[in-house]
């Protein structure tokens, strides 16, 4: 789907995916505030509320029988907002979680710590693949 530019964003499927499937990840065990996004949590929540408003606006447009192309334009803007949020969250994950794993790996010695770094890189790669499929 083609998307229009809007400087708002929304969540990735990471939390929802894990909850829906019953899966947990290494990040689930990280104490509150230990995630890469913790420093910007308030800003992220503000962006997500803005996106929620966009989605509610879509519902209103359908209820009010707005022209299809106008609705599709707003769908595109909402999609772009979610993608933008996902990219920001991914960047924070790479800078915080993956980088921390690499630093810890170096401290443990090359052979011992490589597994955690490899796991973090694989996890980030899978997240990127999911983003590219959307």
N, CA, C and O of each residue as an XYZ file, in Angstrom:
536
protein
N       0.846     -1.169      0.000
C       0.000      0.000      0.000
C       0.888      1.227      0.000
O       1.878      1.259      0.731
N       0.575      2.218     -0.779
C       1.304      3.468     -0.805
C       0.845      4.312      0.367
O      -0.327      4.294      0.742
N       1.775      5.048      0.939
C       1.417      5.833      2.106
C       1.777      7.284      1.913
O       2.744      7.609      1.224
N       0.997      8.159      2.526
C       1.259      9.595      2.496
C       2.098      9.959      3.700
O       2.103      9.244      4.702
N       2.803     11.063      3.605
C       3.683     11.469      4.708
C       2.898     12.169      5.793
O       2.169     13.126      5.534
N       3.052     11.686      7.001
C       2.505     12.311      8.189
C       3.519     12.089      9.276
O       3.994     10.964      9.435
N       3.877     13.109     10.037
C       4.928     12.956     11.036
C       4.356     12.522     12.369
O       4.539     13.199     13.381
N       3.661     11.389     12.372
C       3.190     10.755     13.591
C       3.523      9.289     13.485
O       3.903      8.809     12.417
N       3.384      8.565     14.594
C       3.765      7.161     14.527
C       2.966      6.298     15.476
O       2.174      6.806     16.271
N       3.177      4.952     15.393
C       2.451      4.008     16.234
C       3.244      2.741     16.480
O       4.356      2.600     15.972
N       2.687      1.813     17.253
C       3.462      0.674     17.705
C       3.685     -0.399     16.658
O       2.924     -0.545     15.702
N       4.745     -1.133     16.874
C       4.975     -2.306     16.045
C       4.161     -3.446     16.615
O       3.501     -3.304     17.644
N       4.215     -4.560     15.946
C       3.435     -5.687     16.417
C       4.143     -6.483     17.498
O       3.634     -7.527     17.905
N       5.294     -6.037     17.980
C       6.071     -6.791     18.950
C       5.300     -7.179     20.188
O       5.215     -8.366     20.502
N       4.731     -6.219     20.906
C       4.000     -6.539     22.122
C       2.725     -7.310     21.814
O       2.411     -8.294     22.483
N       1.997     -6.867     20.807
C       0.744     -7.517     20.461
C       0.994     -8.945     19.987
O       0.237     -9.850     20.339
N       2.040     -9.161     19.199
C       2.347    -10.479     18.667
C       2.646    -11.433     19.799
O       2.131    -12.551     19.825
N       3.478    -11.003     20.739
C       3.844    -11.865     21.854
C       2.646    -12.208     22.718
O       2.505    -13.349     23.157
N       1.783    -11.236     22.966
C       0.614    -11.486     23.800
C      -0.373    -12.395     23.104
O      -0.946    -13.289     23.726
N      -0.576    -12.170     21.809
C      -1.567    -12.960     21.090
C      -1.130    -14.410     20.967
O      -1.964    -15.312     21.047
N       0.162    -14.649     20.773
C       0.619    -16.015     20.560
C       1.090    -16.680     21.840
O       1.394    -17.873     21.846
N       1.153    -15.912     22.931
C       1.619    -16.463     24.182
C       3.136    -16.556     24.246
O       3.685    -17.111     25.198
N       3.817    -16.015     23.239
C       5.266    -16.052     23.208
C       5.836    -14.969     24.105
O       5.224    -13.920     24.306
N       7.004    -15.237     24.633
C       7.729    -14.219     25.361
C       9.100    -14.114     24.746
O       9.559    -15.033     24.069
N       9.750    -13.002     24.979
C      11.093    -12.814     24.450
C      11.998    -12.357     25.573
O      11.552    -12.130     26.697
N      13.265    -12.225     25.258
C      14.232    -11.779     26.259
C      13.856    -10.405     26.800
O      14.129    -10.109     27.964
N      13.237     -9.564     25.982
C      12.865     -8.230     26.427
C      11.761     -8.255     27.468
O      11.642     -7.320     28.261
N      10.947     -9.308     27.483
C       9.864     -9.390     28.451
C      10.402     -9.437     29.871
O       9.716     -9.028     30.808
N      11.636     -9.937     30.042
C      12.211    -10.045     31.366
C      12.989     -8.806     31.781
O      13.494     -8.744     32.902
N      13.095     -7.809     30.891
C      13.817     -6.581     31.213
C      12.980     -5.778     32.193
O      11.782     -5.606     31.972
N      13.578     -5.281     33.272
C      12.826     -4.500     34.241
C      12.214     -3.259     33.611
O      12.716     -2.755     32.606
N      11.135     -2.767     34.199
C      10.453     -1.568     33.715
C      11.465     -0.439     33.551
O      12.269     -0.185     34.448
N      11.426      0.229     32.419
C      12.333      1.330     32.167
C      13.639      0.884     31.541
O      14.482      1.721     31.220
N      13.826     -0.421     31.359
C      15.061     -0.922     30.806
C      15.059     -1.039     29.297
O      16.092     -1.370     28.714
N      13.955     -0.785     28.650
C      13.871     -0.887     27.200
C      14.472      0.351     26.549
O      14.590      1.404     27.176
N      14.849      0.209     25.288
C      15.457      1.306     24.554
C      14.562      2.517     24.420
O      15.058      3.635     24.285
N      13.278      2.326     24.453
C      12.349      3.439     24.272
C      12.011      4.160     25.581
O      11.281      5.151     25.563
N      12.527      3.683     26.703
C      12.127      4.202     28.019
C      12.340      5.703     28.157
O      11.517      6.388     28.764
N      13.427      6.223     27.605
C      13.726      7.654     27.748
C      12.723      8.525     27.002
O      12.521      9.684     27.364
N      12.099      7.986     25.974
C      11.150      8.758     25.167
C       9.730      8.217     25.270
O       8.904      8.450     24.388
N       9.457      7.506     26.331
C       8.153      6.861     26.487
C       6.996      7.848     26.366
O       6.019      7.570     25.672
N       7.094      8.992     27.031
C       6.008      9.984     26.973
C       5.782     10.489     25.545
O       4.642     10.665     25.115
N       6.874     10.720     24.816
C       6.745     11.176     23.431
C       6.116     10.090     22.560
O       5.299     10.377     21.685
N       6.504      8.850     22.808
C       5.920      7.752     22.045
C       4.421      7.623     22.323
O       3.626      7.440     21.401
N       4.053      7.717     23.574
C       2.635      7.625     23.919
C       1.840      8.756     23.282
O       0.709      8.547     22.845
N       2.418      9.944     23.227
C       1.754     11.076     22.578
C       1.541     10.785     21.085
O       0.475     11.067     20.538
N       2.561     10.220     20.435
C       2.438      9.879     19.019
C       1.371      8.813     18.811
O       0.582      8.887     17.869
N       1.351      7.819     19.701
C       0.360      6.747     19.583
C      -1.053      7.274     19.781
O      -1.982      6.822     19.111
N      -1.221      8.206     20.675
C      -2.557      8.810     20.868
C      -2.979      9.582     19.628
O      -4.154      9.582     19.262
N      -2.027     10.236     18.984
C      -2.324     10.967     17.757
C      -2.770      9.987     16.672
O      -3.720     10.256     15.937
N      -2.088      8.862     16.578
C      -2.456      7.843     15.584
C      -3.823      7.254     15.911
O      -4.636      7.011     15.019
N      -4.065      7.031     17.185
C      -5.379      6.531     17.592
C      -6.467      7.493     17.136
O      -7.529      7.066     16.684
N      -6.205      8.792     17.253
C      -7.158      9.798     16.777
C      -7.376      9.706     15.273
O      -8.493      9.883     14.786
N      -6.291      9.427     14.537
C      -6.424      9.261     13.089
C      -7.325      8.065     12.758
O      -8.156      8.136     11.853
N      -7.151      6.986     13.491
C      -7.959      5.787     13.242
C      -9.425      6.061     13.587
O     -10.327      5.664     12.849
N      -9.651      6.732     14.697
C     -11.038      7.087     15.043
C     -11.645      7.997     13.976
O     -12.836      7.914     13.675
N     -10.808      8.865     13.413
C     -11.270      9.718     12.316
C     -11.688      8.895     11.107
O     -12.650      9.240     10.420
N     -10.976      7.820     10.846
C     -11.355      6.917      9.751
C     -12.722      6.301     10.007
O     -13.548      6.202      9.100
N     -12.953      5.891     11.243
C     -14.261      5.326     11.584
C     -15.366      6.348     11.322
O     -16.405      6.022     10.748
N     -15.129      7.580     11.748
C     -16.126      8.634     11.519
C     -16.368      8.860     10.037
O     -17.505      9.051      9.604
N     -15.281      8.835      9.257
C     -15.425      9.054      7.815
C     -16.309      7.981      7.191
O     -17.146      8.284      6.341
N     -16.131      6.733      7.606
C     -16.966      5.649      7.073
C     -18.404      5.834      7.530
O     -19.333      5.675      6.738
N     -18.596      6.168      8.805
C     -19.950      6.387      9.325
C     -20.657      7.514      8.580
O     -21.872      7.473      8.386
N     -19.892      8.518      8.165
C     -20.475      9.681      7.486
C     -20.484      9.532      5.966
O     -20.758     10.496      5.251
N     -20.188      8.339      5.473
C     -20.201      8.051      4.036
C     -19.333      9.003      3.220
O     -19.762      9.514      2.185
N     -18.122      9.235      3.687
C     -17.170     10.094      2.980
C     -16.684      9.371      1.726
O     -16.659      8.141      1.687
N     -16.305     10.118      0.721
C     -15.819      9.592     -0.555
C     -14.647      8.638     -0.335
O     -13.752      8.917      0.462
N     -14.661      7.506     -1.051
C     -13.675      6.428     -0.875
C     -12.227      6.913     -0.936
O     -11.411      6.544     -0.092
N     -11.913      7.728     -1.921
C     -10.536      8.184     -2.099
C     -10.086      9.036     -0.918
O      -8.919      8.984     -0.530
N     -10.981      9.808     -0.353
C     -10.631     10.606      0.830
C     -10.307      9.697      2.015
O      -9.379      9.967      2.778
N     -11.066      8.636      2.160
C     -10.795      7.677      3.242
C      -9.465      6.987      2.990
O      -8.662      6.840      3.912
N      -9.222      6.563      1.762
C      -7.962      5.895      1.428
C      -6.760      6.810      1.673
O      -5.698      6.344      2.086
N      -6.921      8.079      1.424
C      -5.847      9.037      1.701
C      -5.525      9.056      3.184
O      -4.358      9.097      3.572
N      -6.563      9.025      4.014
C      -6.346      9.012      5.461
C      -5.789      7.676      5.942
O      -4.988      7.646      6.877
N      -6.196      6.576      5.322
C      -5.620      5.271      5.645
C      -4.123      5.308      5.358
O      -3.319      4.829      6.157
N      -3.761      5.869      4.234
C      -2.367      5.977      3.851
C      -1.575      6.797      4.870
O      -0.463      6.419      5.239
N      -2.132      7.899      5.318
C      -1.463      8.743      6.321
C      -1.300      7.990      7.639
O      -0.255      8.078      8.284
N      -2.325      7.257      8.033
C      -2.256      6.485      9.277
C      -1.211      5.380      9.178
O      -0.469      5.126     10.127
N      -1.162      4.733      8.033
C      -0.175      3.680      7.813
C       1.232      4.249      7.883
O       2.117      3.651      8.495
N       1.442      5.389      7.265
C       2.751      6.042      7.293
C       3.128      6.406      8.726
O       4.288      6.270      9.114
N       2.179      6.856      9.496
C       2.439      7.205     10.890
C       2.882      5.976     11.680
O       3.819      6.056     12.475
N       2.227      4.858     11.471
C       2.612      3.617     12.151
C       4.004      3.156     11.715
O       4.807      2.715     12.538
N       4.278      3.261     10.431
C       5.592      2.864      9.934
C       6.689      3.748     10.510
O       7.763      3.260     10.860
N       6.427      5.021     10.607
C       7.400      5.951     11.164
C       7.687      5.626     12.627
O       8.839      5.651     13.060
N       6.651      5.325     13.374
C       6.828      4.941     14.778
C       7.643      3.661     14.879
O       8.541      3.551     15.714
N       7.328      2.702     14.032
C       8.045      1.425     14.050
C       9.530      1.628     13.768
O      10.372      1.007     14.417
N       9.855      2.477     12.822
C      11.256      2.741     12.515
C      11.974      3.420     13.677
O      13.128      3.102     13.964
N      11.306      4.340     14.338
C      11.901      4.997     15.505
C      12.161      3.972     16.607
O      13.232      3.961     17.215
N      11.193      3.128     16.854
C      11.337      2.098     17.879
C      12.458      1.117     17.518
O      13.223      0.696     18.387
N      12.551      0.761     16.255
C      13.615     -0.129     15.804
C      14.982      0.514     16.008
O      15.921     -0.141     16.461
N      15.090      1.784     15.675
C      16.361      2.487     15.875
C      16.758      2.483     17.352
O      17.915      2.238     17.691
N      15.795      2.753     18.218
C      16.077      2.743     19.648
C      16.476      1.346     20.125
O      17.343      1.205     20.987
N      15.848      0.326     19.567
C      16.201     -1.046     19.917
C      17.651     -1.350     19.522
O      18.408     -1.936     20.296
N      18.016     -0.944     18.316
C      19.382     -1.192     17.858
C      20.395     -0.437     18.709
O      21.423     -0.990     19.099
N      20.100      0.825     18.992
C      21.036      1.648     19.769
C      21.150      1.181     21.216
O      22.220      1.286     21.816
N      20.079      0.676     21.774
C      20.093      0.314     23.191
C      20.301     -1.182     23.397
O      21.324     -1.595     23.942
N      19.364     -1.974     22.976
C      19.373     -3.410     23.269
C      20.496     -4.152     22.548
O      21.242     -4.909     23.169
N      20.616     -3.936     21.244
C      21.646     -4.641     20.478
C      23.026     -4.134     20.872
O      23.955     -4.923     21.047
N      23.162     -2.821     21.012
C      24.458     -2.262     21.406
C      24.856     -2.740     22.801
O      26.024     -3.054     23.031
N      23.912     -2.801     23.728
C      24.209     -3.292     25.078
C      24.666     -4.743     25.045
O      25.594     -5.126     25.756
N      24.010     -5.546     24.216
C      24.408     -6.945     24.095
C      25.829     -7.054     23.551
O      26.596     -7.916     23.981
N      26.179     -6.189     22.611
C      27.531     -6.215     22.045
C      28.565     -5.811     23.091
O      29.633     -6.418     23.175
N      28.253     -4.788     23.888
C      29.178     -4.347     24.935
C      29.356     -5.449     25.976
O      30.477     -5.739     26.394
N      28.254     -6.056     26.392
C      28.324     -7.151     27.365
C      29.098     -8.335     26.791
O      29.857     -8.996     27.499
N      28.896     -8.592     25.504
C      29.608     -9.682     24.842
C      31.108     -9.432     24.861
O      31.893    -10.340     25.135
N      31.499     -8.216     24.575
C      32.921     -7.873     24.575
C      33.507     -8.030     25.972
O      34.652     -8.458     26.117
N      32.742     -7.690     26.993
C      33.209     -7.806     28.370
C      33.362     -9.271     28.784
O      34.233     -9.608     29.587
N      32.508    -10.142     28.230
C      32.551    -11.568     28.576
C      33.626    -12.313     27.806
O      34.009    -13.423     28.175
N      34.090    -11.724     26.777
C      35.037    -12.411     25.912
C      34.330    -12.838     24.654
O      33.137    -13.141     24.679
N      35.037    -12.866     23.578
C      34.442    -13.090     22.259
C      33.629    -14.375     22.158
O      32.507    -14.339     21.652
N      34.134    -15.474     22.606
C      33.453    -16.760     22.428
C      32.199    -16.881     23.273
O      31.184    -17.403     22.811
N      32.260    -16.399     24.518
C      31.123    -16.553     25.433
C      29.925    -15.676     25.062
O      28.781    -16.122     25.145
N      30.184    -14.437     24.657
C      29.095    -13.489     24.482
C      28.501    -13.400     23.106
O      27.521    -12.681     22.907
N      29.057    -14.105     22.148
C      28.563    -13.976     20.776
C      27.129    -14.443     20.620
O      26.403    -13.914     19.779
N      26.710    -15.402     21.394
C      25.352    -15.930     21.270
C      24.289    -14.885     21.521
O      23.303    -14.818     20.788
N      24.472    -14.070     22.543
C      23.481    -13.037     22.852
C      23.427    -11.980     21.755
O      22.344    -11.542     21.367
N      24.587    -11.569     21.254
C      24.625    -10.587     20.165
C      23.942    -11.164     18.934
O      23.134    -10.493     18.292
N      24.269    -12.415     18.605
C      23.644    -13.056     17.445
C      22.128    -13.127     17.606
O      21.390    -12.919     16.644
N      21.667    -13.417     18.811
C      20.229    -13.491     19.070
C      19.573    -12.122     18.890
O      18.495    -12.021     18.304
N      20.223    -11.070     19.392
C      19.668     -9.712     19.254
C      19.633     -9.284     17.793
O      18.659     -8.677     17.346
N      20.689     -9.597     17.049
C      20.726     -9.249     15.630
C      19.650    -10.023     14.872
O      18.975     -9.454     14.015
N      19.481    -11.293     15.169
C      18.445    -12.100     14.516
C      17.050    -11.554     14.833
O      16.183    -11.486     13.961
N      16.853    -11.171     16.086
C      15.572    -10.600     16.495
C      15.287     -9.299     15.744
O      14.171     -9.089     15.268
N      16.296     -8.423     15.638
C      16.127     -7.159     14.920
C      15.890     -7.418     13.433
O      15.074     -6.744     12.803
N      16.595     -8.383     12.882
C      16.423     -8.725     11.466
C      14.995     -9.213     11.201
O      14.395     -8.848     10.190
N      14.463    -10.019     12.085
C      13.084    -10.497     11.938
C      12.096     -9.338     12.014
O      11.120     -9.299     11.265
N      12.348     -8.399     12.917
C      11.472     -7.224     13.035
C      11.519     -6.399     11.757
O      10.486     -5.919     11.292
N      12.689     -6.232     11.194
C      12.825     -5.490      9.924
C      12.070     -6.213      8.819
O      11.381     -5.579      8.020
N      12.193     -7.514      8.768
C      11.478     -8.296      7.747
C       9.970     -8.113      7.866
O       9.274     -7.977      6.860
N       9.463     -8.109      9.108
C       8.021     -7.890      9.306
C       7.623     -6.502      8.837
O       6.561     -6.336      8.238
N       8.452     -5.509      9.096
C       8.151     -4.143      8.652
C       8.134     -4.048      7.135
O       7.301     -3.345      6.561
N       9.043     -4.747      6.494
C       9.116     -4.691      5.034
C       7.929     -5.366      4.372
O       7.557     -5.010      3.253
N       7.330     -6.336      5.050
C       6.154     -7.037      4.498
C       4.902     -6.175      4.553
O       3.933     -6.454      3.847
N       4.905     -5.143      5.368
C       3.695     -4.316      5.486
C       3.596     -3.291      4.402
O       2.636     -2.521      4.367
